Amino acid sequence: MSGKHDSTDVDAYILVKVEAGKEREVGSQLKNKMINEASLIYGAYDLILRVRAPLPEKLDEFIFSELRQINGVKETATCIVASKLK
């Protein structure tokens, strides 16, 4: 999305756990315009997405109807931003 921030926008970080060896394959399928950044990470999860959705319902739709449907995605955890500090 653009740098414009509407008061109804929902900012979130989504942690994604994928099947071993499918990290880049899953990453290449992340094409939704709500995704501002996608990174491979070390630890309990494999990918982290920084997203901005125009409405909470759109975030739900992206997670349940798109992200979790990608072959290789095993688990997600969504952290909705309460307030930005910097």
Phi and psi restraints in degrees (value plus and minus 20) as a CYANA .aco file:
   2 SER   PHI     -93.6   -53.6
   2 SER   PSI     154.6   194.6
   3 GLY   PHI     -90.7   -50.7
   3 GLY   PSI     -32.0     8.0
   4 LYS   PHI     -85.6   -45.6
   4 LYS   PSI     113.7   153.7
   5 HIS   PHI    -142.4  -102.4
   5 HIS   PSI      92.9   132.9
   6 ASP   PHI    -108.1   -68.1
   6 ASP   PSI     132.2   172.2
   7 SER   PHI     -85.2   -45.2
   7 SER   PSI     -38.9     1.1
   8 THR   PHI    -108.6   -68.6
   8 THR   PSI     -28.8    11.2
   9 ASP   PHI     -81.0   -41.0
   9 ASP   PSI     126.0   166.0
  10 VAL   PHI    -135.9   -95.9
  10 VAL   PSI      97.2   137.2
  11 ASP   PHI    -115.5   -75.5
  11 ASP   PSI     117.1   157.1
  12 ALA   PHI    -172.8  -132.8
  12 ALA   PSI     138.6   178.6
  13 TYR   PHI    -134.0   -94.0
  13 TYR   PSI     112.6   152.6
  14 ILE   PHI    -138.5   -98.5
  14 ILE   PSI     100.6   140.6
  15 LEU   PHI    -109.9   -69.9
  15 LEU   PSI     115.7   155.7
  16 VAL   PHI    -147.7  -107.7
  16 VAL   PSI     107.8   147.8
  17 LYS   PHI    -124.8   -84.8
  17 LYS   PSI     108.7   148.7
  18 VAL   PHI    -143.5  -103.5
  18 VAL   PSI     145.7   185.7
  19 GLU   PHI     -83.1   -43.1
  19 GLU   PSI     123.9   163.9
  20 ALA   PHI     -73.3   -33.3
  20 ALA   PSI     112.2   152.2
  21 GLY   PHI      64.4   104.4
  21 GLY   PSI     -24.1    15.9
  22 LYS   PHI    -126.4   -86.4
  22 LYS   PSI      -7.0    33.0
  23 GLU   PHI     -78.1   -38.1
  23 GLU   PSI     -70.5   -30.5
  24 ARG   PHI     -92.3   -52.3
  24 ARG   PSI     -54.3   -14.3
  25 GLU   PHI     -82.5   -42.5
  25 GLU   PSI     -66.5   -26.5
  26 VAL   PHI     -83.9   -43.9
  26 VAL   PSI     -65.6   -25.6
  27 GLY   PHI     -76.9   -36.9
  27 GLY   PSI     -56.6   -16.6
  28 SER   PHI     -90.2   -50.2
  28 SER   PSI     -35.8     4.2
  29 GLN   PHI    -114.1   -74.1
  29 GLN   PSI     -19.9    20.1
  30 LEU   PHI    -104.9   -64.9
  30 LEU   PSI      72.9   112.9
  31 LYS   PHI    -137.4   -97.4
  31 LYS   PSI     -19.8    20.2
  32 ASN   PHI     -85.5   -45.5
  32 ASN   PSI     117.8   157.8
  33 LYS   PHI     -88.1   -48.1
  33 LYS   PSI     -34.5     5.5
  34 MET   PHI     -94.1   -54.1
  34 MET   PSI     -38.0     2.0
  35 ILE   PHI     -98.7   -58.7
  35 ILE   PSI      95.9   135.9
  36 ASN   PHI    -110.1   -70.1
  36 ASN   PSI     -47.7    -7.7
  37 GLU   PHI    -178.2  -138.2
  37 GLU   PSI     123.0   163.0
  38 ALA   PHI    -155.9  -115.9
  38 ALA   PSI     109.2   149.2
  39 SER   PHI    -155.7  -115.7
  39 SER   PSI     123.9   163.9
  40 LEU   PHI     -97.4   -57.4
  40 LEU   PSI     119.1   159.1
  41 ILE   PHI    -154.0  -114.0
  41 ILE   PSI     142.5   182.5
  42 TYR   PHI    -118.7   -78.7
  42 TYR   PSI     130.3   170.3
  43 GLY   PHI     104.6   144.6
  43 GLY   PSI    -174.5  -134.5
  44 ALA   PHI     -86.8   -46.8
  44 ALA   PSI     -46.5    -6.5
  45 TYR   PHI    -134.9   -94.9
  45 TYR   PSI     144.1   184.1
  46 ASP   PHI    -125.8   -85.8
  46 ASP   PSI     -51.0   -11.0
  47 LEU   PHI    -152.2  -112.2
  47 LEU   PSI     131.4   171.4
  48 ILE   PHI    -150.0  -110.0
  48 ILE   PSI     114.5   154.5
  49 LEU   PHI    -135.8   -95.8
  49 LEU   PSI     116.3   156.3
  50 ARG   PHI    -125.6   -85.6
  50 ARG   PSI      99.1   139.1
  51 VAL   PHI    -146.6  -106.6
  51 VAL   PSI     136.0   176.0
  52 ARG   PHI    -154.3  -114.3
  52 ARG   PSI      98.6   138.6
  53 ALA   PHI    -128.0   -88.0
  53 ALA   PSI     125.0   165.0
  54 PRO   PHI     -90.3   -50.3
  54 PRO   PSI     -44.0    -4.0
  55 LEU   PHI    -169.1  -129.1
  55 LEU   PSI     132.5   172.5
  56 PRO   PHI     -76.0   -36.0
  56 PRO   PSI     -56.0   -16.0
  57 GLU   PHI     -83.9   -43.9
  57 GLU   PSI     -54.6   -14.6
  58 LYS   PHI     -90.0   -50.0
  58 LYS   PSI     -55.3   -15.3
  59 LEU   PHI     -83.9   -43.9
  59 LEU   PSI     -66.2   -26.2
  60 ASP   PHI     -76.3   -36.3
  60 ASP   PSI     -67.7   -27.7
  61 GLU   PHI     -79.2   -39.2
  61 GLU   PSI     -65.2   -25.2
  62 PHE   PHI     -81.0   -41.0
  62 PHE   PSI     -67.4   -27.4
  63 ILE   PHI     -85.7   -45.7
  63 ILE   PSI     -71.8   -31.8
  64 PHE   PHI    -100.2   -60.2
  64 PHE   PSI     -56.5   -16.5
  65 SER   PHI    -117.0   -77.0
  65 SER   PSI     -35.2     4.8
  66 GLU   PHI    -141.8  -101.8
  66 GLU   PSI     -84.5   -44.5
  67 LEU   PHI     -79.3   -39.3
  67 LEU   PSI     -71.2   -31.2
  68 ARG   PHI     -91.7   -51.7
  68 ARG   PSI     -28.1    11.9
  69 GLN   PHI    -111.4   -71.4
  69 GLN   PSI     -28.1    11.9
  70 ILE   PHI     -91.1   -51.1
  70 ILE   PSI     109.3   149.3
  71 ASN   PHI     -80.2   -40.2
  71 ASN   PSI     105.0   145.0
  72 GLY   PHI      88.8   128.8
  72 GLY   PSI     -39.3     0.7
  73 VAL   PHI     -95.6   -55.6
  73 VAL   PSI     102.7   142.7
  74 LYS   PHI    -121.0   -81.0
  74 LYS   PSI     -54.7   -14.7
  75 GLU   PHI    -180.6  -140.6
  75 GLU   PSI     128.6   168.6
  76 THR   PHI    -153.1  -113.1
  76 THR   PSI     134.8   174.8
  77 ALA   PHI    -158.1  -118.1
  77 ALA   PSI     105.7   145.7
  78 THR   PHI    -127.8   -87.8
  78 THR   PSI     109.1   149.1
  79 CYS   PHI    -135.5   -95.5
  79 CYS   PSI      87.0   127.0
  80 ILE   PHI    -103.6   -63.6
  80 ILE   PSI     113.3   153.3
  81 VAL   PHI     -91.7   -51.7
  81 VAL   PSI     105.1   145.1
  82 ALA   PHI    -104.5   -64.5
  82 ALA   PSI     -62.3   -22.3
  83 SER   PHI    -182.2  -142.2
  83 SER   PSI     119.2   159.2
  84 LYS   PHI    -107.4   -67.4
  84 LYS   PSI     113.6   153.6
  85 LEU   PHI    -114.5   -74.5
  85 LEU   PSI     -45.8    -5.8
